[in-house]
């Protein structure tokens, strides 16, 4: 399947304005956004002119660290560049999303964490066969995922679907704008386009799992993935095949300390929850982090999170702390 949209569609004034309307939501109070909006049409026409003439160059990133849930390096692009990222995303996402497998849940419309958790529950129940069989789960994640995305491999994957040389030039400029360490490797966590690019990249792995390994009971969320089976030895034998594909085809490595095979009965840690046959509970570190950060402004959001698992005791604790009626 080939991408049929054109470069002119991506850089059209209409698409750039629509991208701005989406980008600015929730950001109107930020100083850099306000400064850009003061001369919005002038900035958009200047950006479009640079793109038309192939004079566009991505600006340097602003680097900072965040420490929740763990230390991460964030690289923030300028408003001008983020606007372009949004314009590209608006056109590319609908095409590539239809090529992704059903059980890829990260950064996709009508997917996300909660649907991944529910899918985990349904697949576990299916493999357990009504608790009549033992269900084993192979859980893995990829070491330094975003930092090790290979630019050449990604561009080769994109080239298979995108024949327009002007679009390819633009994607190459966006991808190549980030080289914090090893030249030709890494995508910035702060870019909207990065979310799409990593799904396109990992779709190669998803298809290997589904069509070469013939795994029906598989879920991936970003760089975390699980495979369900009634046979522990079978899952053990999958590990080197998975590792070889990731390394040879995508230049990625499994995190050696985060590969395990457990039964559902013993509890499987996935996406912040520990899953059991008929219930799930918050991971201890997730609970501690939530208790450290909860306040009157975000308490309703946390109650929304807690409703997705067995957290009655924790909900009661929070209700008491914030003097909220039970069942909030």
N, C-alpha and C positions, 0 to 999 in steps of 0.2 A: 504494500500500500504506500503510495507516494503522497507527499504533502503538496497540495495544489495551490495554497495561498501564495501571494506574491510579496515581494519586498515593499512595494508601494502600499499594500494594505497595512503592513506593520507600521510604516513611518507616516501614514496619512495623518493629516491634522485631526480628522475625526477620531482615529484610534488613539492618538496622543491625548486628546481632550478627555476621551472616555477613560483612558488609563489614569489621568490625573484625578478624575472624579472618584475612582476607586482607591487610588493611593492616598488621597488626602483624608479619608475617613479616620477619625480618631487622632489625627495628627495636626489639626489646625492651630493648636496652641504652641507648637514647637517653632522656635525662632527661625531655623533654616527653612522650614516650610513656609512660614509667613513671608520671609524675604523673597522666596521664589515666586510666591503668589502675587506679590505687589506688581510684578512685571510678567505675569503668567504668559500672555500671548507672545510677548517679545521673546521669552525664553523658549517657548515651544517652537516658534518659527525659526529661531536660531538653531535649535537642536535638529529640526527637520532639514534645514539647509545643510548642516554639517553632514547629516546622513546621506542626503541626496548626492552630495559632492564627494562622498567617501573621505571626508576630513574628520570624521568623528573619532575621538580618542577618549577612552575611559579614564576618569580621574583617579588619583590614588585613594586608597581606603583609609578610614579612621579606625584605628585598632584600640580595642578595650577588652577587658575580661569581665565575665560574669561568673558567679560562684553558686548558682542554683540550677539544677540539683547538684552539679559538680562544676569544677573549674573548666571554663570553655573560653576559647579565643573568638571574639566576634570582630568581624571586619565590616564596617558600615560605609556604604557608598554615598556619594553626594545625592542631593535631591534630584538633580538633573539625570544622573545615571539610574537612580531607582525608578524614576518615571519611565525611562526607556525599558528597564527590566520588566515593568508592569505591562507596557505596550507589547513587548515580545511575548510575554506569558499569556496575554489575552488571546493571541492568535495561535500559539503553539499548543497550549494545554489541551483544548478540546480534541485536537487531532491525536496527540500522543496518549491521552487518557484512555481512548478506546482501544489502544493496543496493549494496555496493561492487563494482567490477570486479575481475576475477581478478588483474590485474597492478598492483594497489596493494599495497605491501609494508610500509609503515611502521606500527608499533604495532598489528599484527594477529596474532591467534593463528594458528599454523602458517604464518606468513609470515616477515618479518624480513630482515635483511641477507643472510644466506647464500643463502636462496632467491631473493632478488633478483639476486644475483651469478650463480647458476646459470641463472636465466631469461635474463639478459643473454647468457650464453654460447650458450644454445640458440637464441635469436632471431637472434643474429649468424650462427650457423652456417646457419640456415634462409635468411636473406637472402643470404648468401654463396654458397648453393647448392653446397656442397662445394668452396669456394674457386674456383669457376668464374666468379663475378661479384664485382665490387667492392661492398663493403658500406660505406655512409656512415651516420654516426650524428650526429643533431642532439642536442646536449646543452645543457640550460638549467637555470637555477634562478631562484627568485623573490627579489627584493630585500626584505630585512628581513621575512621571511615572517610570523612570529608577531606582530611589532609592527604589522603592517598588516591583520590580520584585522578586517574591518568588522563591528561588533556588529549593526547593523541588517540587513545582508545575511545574516549567520548566523542571526539570529532569524527572518527571512523564510523561509529554507530549512527550519529546524526546524518552523515553523508549518505547512508543507505536509504534514508527516507526523504531527504531534502535536496531536490535537484537544483533549486534556485541558487546560483552562485553568489548573488548579492546577500541573500539571507545567510548563507553559509559564512560569508565574510564577516557579517555582523556578529554571528554567534561565536566565531573564532576570536573576535576582538573582545567580547564579553568574557569568554572562558580564559583567554590569555591575559586578561587584566589582573589576574591574581596569581602571584608567585612569591609567597612569603618565605619559602624555604627551598625545597628541591624544585628546580626549574621544570615546568611542564607538569606539575602535580598540585592538586588541591583545589577545592572550591570554597568560597567564603560562606560561613554559616548565615551571614546577614542578608544574602541576596535571595529575592523571590525566585529568580531563575535557577538558583542552586537547587531548590526543592524539586523543581521539575527535572533538572539535569540528572540528579542522583536517582530518581525513579526511572528515567530512560536508561541509565547505566545499569541499574540493578534489575531491570526488566530482562536483560540477557540471562542473569542468574535465575530469575523466576521461571523463565521458559525452559532452562536446563532442568530445574527441579521438576517442573510439571510434565515436560515432554520427553526428556531423556531418562530421568530417574522414575518417571511415572508416579509421582507422589500426589495423591489426591488430598491428603490431610496436611496441608502446609499453610503457614501464615507468615507474612513478612511485614514488619513495621520499621521503615528506615533500614538500619543495619542489624536489627534484632529479628531473628526468625526461629520458628519452631516447626518440627515435623513429628507427627503422632504415629505410633505403631503399637501393635500387640507383641512385637518381637524386639527385644533389647539388642540381641546380637546383630540383627539386620540394621538397626540404627547405628551401631558401632561401626559397621562396615561402610556406612554412607559417609562418615566423617572424612576419610582420605579422598574420596571422590569429589566431595564438595570443596575441600581445601584445594585440590589440584585445579579444579575449574576456576575458582576465584583467583588463584595465583596466575595461572597460565593465560586466561582470557581477559581478566579484569585487573590484574596486578594488585590484588587485594589479599590480605591474610586474615584468617580467623584469629580472634583474641585467644591465646592459649589458656588463659585463666578463666575464660567464660564459656567453656564448652562443657556441657553436662547432660547426662541422661537420667531422668528421674521419673518416678511414677506419679500419677495424679493424686493417689492416696497420700503420698508423702509431702505433697505440695510443690507446685512449680511456679517459680518467680518469673513473671512476664508483664512488662509495661506497668511496673509499680505496684502490682497486686500479686499475692500468692494464691494460686488456684488449687482448689480441692474438688472432689467429685460433685458436690452439690452446693458449694459456696466458695467465696473468695474473700480474703482479708487484705488490708493494706500492708504492704511491705513495711517493716519496722522503721527503716530509714525514711520512707515516705511519710509515715505518721509523725516522726520526730520533726521533720522539716515543716510539715503542715502546722504543727502546734507552735513552732517557733515563729511562723509568719502570719498566722491568722489574726485578724483584727476586725473591728466593727464594720469596716468598709468592704472587706472581702469574705465575710462569714457566709453570706448566701451562696457564693460560688463554691466554697468548700462543702457546704451541705449538699449542693448539687452533685459534687464528686462522690461524696460518701454514700449517696443513694444507689450507687452502682455496685455495692458489695455489702457484706455482712459487717456493719459498723455501728450497730445499735448502741453499744457501750460508749464508743467514742462520740457519737452524736449526743448522747445524754451528758457526757462530760462538757462538751462545748456549749450545750444549752444551759447548763448550770453556770459556767464561767461568764457567759454573755447575757444571762437572764432572759433566755428565749424559751417560749413554751415548747414542750416536746412535740415532735412531729412537724417542726418548722419546715 
